[in-house]
Amino acid sequence: MRTTMDIPDETYRDLRIKAAREGKPMRQIVLRGIQRELEGAEETPVRKLQLPLIRSSRPGTLELTNEQIDELTAFS
């Protein structure tokens, strides 16, 4: 079925870039996104944080440099 929809210019540019990088037609990228949405693949479970994030023997007195904070909170 053929349909028409308005896509914001920036989103359209991003879509064209993604398709070019993957070497696939934009149609395929759009259909993949629609299929994922219908299958619920975009839904990710929310993880609850356990506090405190950084343990201390004396809470409220922990002194860290920006570099130490970056190391402790690095997302890998």
Secondary structure, DSSP 8 states (H G I E B T S, - for coil): --------HHHHHHHHHHHHHHT--HHHHHHHHHHHHHHTTT--------S-SS--SSTT-----HHHHHHHT---
